[in-house]
C-alpha cells in the first residue's frame, strides 16, 4: 500500500522528469515529452504506481491508448497482474472490432479497437500520457463501452485543465497525476 508521503515523493519524481516543448508538433502547441520519465527506472516505477491507483472499482484489464499509453499501460497492467489492450490509430490493426473518430488540438484522428480482446462486462482502466482536449480518451472510452465493457477509470500522467478534456469524459472517473 502506498502512503500519502510515498505518493507525494512519487509525484515529485514524475514532475521533475517531464519536459515542456513549445511549438511542437505545430506552432502554438505545447508538447509534454515523457522520454526522460520513461527512460528513468525510478521515474517509471513511480509513474506506474500512481497510475495503477485511480480509486474506484478494481479493473480487470488495462487499455493503453496509442502511443505512449502503450508503454504506460503495459507497465500498469504488469504491476496489477492484468492483460493490456492496445487501442491503435487507424490502419494499424489486422482485425478491427470498431473504430471511433475524434478531433484534437491540431487535427483529427481515428482510433481502432482490436477484435475479440475485451470481454463484455469487463472493467477497463484506460491509460495514456496527457489529457488535453479529451478527444482521444473519449474515443477510447466509446470503443471500450461499444464492446460491452465498462470504463472503471481513466488514468493519465498529466492534465491540461485549460483545454477542458475532463468535461469530455463526464460520467467517468478521471485520475490525473499532475496538472499544468
C-alpha positions in Angstrom: 0.0 0.0 0.0 1.3 3.5 -0.9 1.2 6.0 1.8 0.5 9.7 1.3 4.1 10.5 1.9 5.2 7.9 -0.7 2.7 9.3 -3.2 4.0 12.8 -2.7 7.6 11.7 -3.2 6.5 9.8 -6.4 4.7 12.9 -7.7 7.8 14.9 -7.2 9.9 12.4 -9.1 7.4 12.4 -12.0 7.1 16.2 -12.2 10.9 16.5 -12.3 11.2 14.3 -15.3 8.5 15.9 -17.6 9.7 18.2 -20.3 7.7 21.0 -21.9 8.4 21.5 -25.6 6.9 24.7 -27.1 5.6 24.8 -30.7 5.6 21.1 -31.3 4.2 19.5 -33.5 3.0 22.8 -34.7 3.2 26.5 -33.7 1.1 27.3 -30.6 1.0 23.7 -29.3 2.9 22.7 -26.1 4.1 19.1 -26.3 4.8 17.4 -23.0 7.7 15.0 -23.6 7.8 11.9 -21.3 11.0 10.5 -22.8 13.2 11.2 -19.8 10.4 9.9 -17.5 10.1 6.6 -19.4 13.9 6.2 -19.6 14.3 6.6 -15.8 13.7 3.4 -13.8 12.6 5.1 -10.6 10.6 7.6 -12.5 8.8 4.9 -14.5 8.2 2.9 -11.3 6.7 5.9 -9.6 4.5 6.7 -12.5 3.3 3.1 -12.7 2.4 3.0 -9.0 0.5 6.3 -9.3 -1.4 5.4 -12.5 -2.3 2.0 -11.1 -4.2 3.5 -8.2 -7.1 5.6 -9.7 -9.6 4.6 -7.0 -13.0 3.1 -7.7 -13.7 -0.5 -8.8 -10.7 -2.7 -9.5 -10.0 -3.0 -13.2 -9.9 -6.4 -14.9 -7.9 -5.2 -18.0 -5.8 -2.2 -18.9 -6.4 -0.3 -22.2 -3.3 1.6 -23.4 -4.0 4.4 -25.8 -1.6 5.0 -28.7 1.2 5.6 -28.5 2.7 6.5 -25.1 -0.3 4.9 -23.5 1.0 1.5 -24.8 4.2 1.9 -22.7 2.5 3.2 -19.6 -0.5 0.8 -20.0 1.8 -2.2 -20.2 3.7 -1.2 -17.1 0.4 -0.6 -15.2 -1.1 -3.9 -16.4 2.1 -5.8 -15.3 2.0 -4.2 -11.9 -1.6 -5.2 -11.4 -1.2 -8.7 -12.9 -3.6 -7.9 -15.7 -3.5 -8.0 -19.5 -3.3 -4.9 -21.7 -5.2 -4.0 -24.9 -3.7 -1.5 -27.3 -6.1 0.9 -28.9 -4.4 1.9 -32.1 -4.6 4.6 -34.8 -6.5 3.7 -37.9 -4.9 1.2 -40.2 -2.5 -0.4 -37.7 -4.6 -3.5 -36.7 -5.2 -6.6 -38.9 -8.7 -7.3 -37.3 -10.8 -4.4 -36.0 -13.8 -4.7 -33.7 -14.7 -1.0 -34.0 -13.4 2.5 -34.8 -14.0 5.9 -33.4 -13.1 9.3 -35.0 -12.4 12.4 -32.9 -10.9 15.9 -33.0 -7.8 17.0 -31.2 -6.0 20.3 -30.7 -4.2 20.2 -34.1 -6.4 18.0 -36.4 -8.5 14.8 -36.3 -7.8 11.1 -36.0 -9.4 7.7 -35.7 -8.8 5.0 -33.1 -9.5 1.3 -33.5 -10.1 -1.5 -31.1 -8.7 -4.9 -31.9 -11.4 -7.6 -32.3 -12.1 -10.2 -29.6 -9.9 -8.8 -26.8 -12.5 -7.2 -24.4 -14.9 -9.4 -22.6 -18.4 -7.8 -22.3 -18.8 -6.5 -18.8 -15.1 -6.3 -18.1 -13.9 -3.3 -16.1 -11.2 -1.5 -18.1 -8.6 1.0 -16.9 -7.8 3.4 -19.7 -4.2 4.7 -19.5 -2.5 7.5 -21.5 0.1 10.3 -21.0 -1.8 13.6 -21.4 -5.4 14.7 -21.0 -5.7 17.7 -23.2 -9.0 18.3 -25.1 -10.2 14.8 -24.1 -11.0 13.7 -27.7 -8.6 10.7 -27.7 -9.6 9.5 -24.2 -13.3 9.9 -25.1 -12.9 8.0 -28.3 -11.1 5.2 -26.4 -13.9 5.1 -23.8 -16.5 4.9 -26.5 -14.7 2.0 -28.1 -14.5 0.1 -24.7 -18.1 0.8 -24.0 -19.1 -0.1 -27.5 -17.5 -3.5 -27.0 -19.8 -4.1 -24.0 -17.0 -3.5 -21.4 -17.1 -0.6 -18.8 -14.6 2.1 -18.1 -13.6 1.7 -14.4 -11.3 4.8 -14.6 -9.2 6.9 -16.9 -5.7 7.4 -15.6 -3.3 10.0 -17.1 0.1 11.4 -16.2 -0.7 15.0 -17.0 -3.9 17.1 -17.4 -4.0 20.4 -19.2 -7.2 21.8 -17.5 -7.4 24.9 -19.7 -8.3 22.6 -22.6 -11.3 21.2 -20.9 -10.6 17.5 -21.6 -12.1 16.3 -18.3 -15.6 17.6 -19.4 -15.4 15.3 -22.5 -15.1 12.4 -20.0 -18.1 13.4 -17.9 -19.5 10.3 -16.1 -16.1 8.6 -15.9 -13.7 8.5 -13.0 -10.7 10.6 -14.2 -7.4 10.3 -12.3 -4.5 12.5 -13.3 -1.2 12.7 -11.5 -0.3 16.3 -12.4 -1.9 19.4 -13.9 -0.2 22.2 -15.9 
